[in-house]
C-alpha cells in the first residue's frame, strides 16, 4: 500500500465539532430532492404537484443529457415544486407516505462478479446513481461511456473528457464533517459491494484509507490503495489523492465517489431498492447540541437545526446565524427553508459576526483561528480554536506573501493562477496547472489580503470548459 505524503495542507484543531454524540434518528413528513452542486444541469421535471410517486420513480433529468437522472428514494405525494431565480430547480418536495417501491432487480455477490462492464454501467444509469459521480477537475457529471457527444449551438460536437478511474476516499479530514466511522456503522458490507460494482465497470478503482480504516475495506482485491494522514487537511479529499495517484492530462477526468453514494450502490445492487437513509451531523458554535444522526434523504435543513437545540419557530427565521451545508472550508451557505442535497450530510451552524471588535489586533486572541503568529492562538498548538464568519480584515491587493503556495496540497502557485484566471489567459492557466486544483479552499483561508482565490480559480476552470 502506497503512502501519500503531502507537502502542503493544514492541521486544524477547531472547537465545536461533531464529536461522538449520537442524536438518534430524525424524521420529517416532507423531504426535498434537488441537483445541488451539479454544474451545467438544467432540470426537466417529469412529475406534477399532487402526483403519487413510489421509491425509485423518476423525478427529473438533465435536459442536456437524459442519462443524468434523479429518482425519489421514498414514496409519497408531490407537495410542491420550488424554483429559484431564472427557473432553476430548488426542490421537488414530497410528502412521505406509504411503502410503494420500484424494484431494479437484486444481485448476489456471485452474480455481481459475472456482470459485464456495459451491463454494470447501464444499471448505474438506470438507478440514477451514475448521476452522483462528479468529475474532477470540472465538477460535471461523469460522461457515460459510449454516449453521443453533446452539441454546441451550431451543431458541432463538444469535447468529452475521457474517464480514467474511479476514486473513493474512506478518510474525512475536513473539520466539522460527519465522521466516516459513523457513516460506515452498519454499512461496511454495502460499501464493499459498492467497490465490487465499480470494479465491474472496467475502470480502475483507487481508494484512500488511513491507519484507522476498517481492515475489511483495505483488502479488496483489484483496488489500488493510497494511505494518507487523516489529521492533515485535505488529505482525505479524493481529488488530492487522485493527484498523487497520477495527475490528469488534457481531456481526462476522474470520477470522485462519495461514501454515501458508494453505500447506496451496494444497497441497490443487493436489495434492488434505493436506499432512503443518510448519516447527518450538526456542528458549529451556534449549535447547542452537536453530533450525528440518521435520517431520510433530502431532510429539511430546519429539522437538523431543531435537532441541534434551536427552538421550533426560530429555525427558519433567525438572521443572526449562518448555515453551512458541508465542512468549514468547502461547504456552502444554505437557507433554513431549504433541503439537504443527496451528498450534503453536515450542517454547520455559526453565529454571524456582525460586530467590530475595538483594537482587535492588540488583543491576545488566545482562541482565534489563524495560521499567522499575529495572535497567541497560533503558538498554542494543542488548544482548540474557534471558527467564526468574520474575515478579520478587508480585501486588499495581493502582497506576494506566498502563504497560499505553502498550503496548496498539489504544489500549485495560486498567487499566479488566480492572476491568469482574472486575465482570462487560458494558455497561462494551463501552464500553471489549473486542472490540478482540488478546490480545497485553503488558499482563500490563509490569504491575508482576503482575496477569494478559490472562487477566482474556479471561474478560470469554468472558462476552460466554456471555450472547450
Order of alpha helices (4+ residues) and beta strands (2+ residues): beta-beta-beta-beta-beta-beta-beta-beta-beta-alpha-alpha-beta-beta-alpha-alpha-beta-beta-alpha-beta-alpha-beta-beta-alpha-beta-beta-beta-alpha-alpha-alpha-alpha-alpha
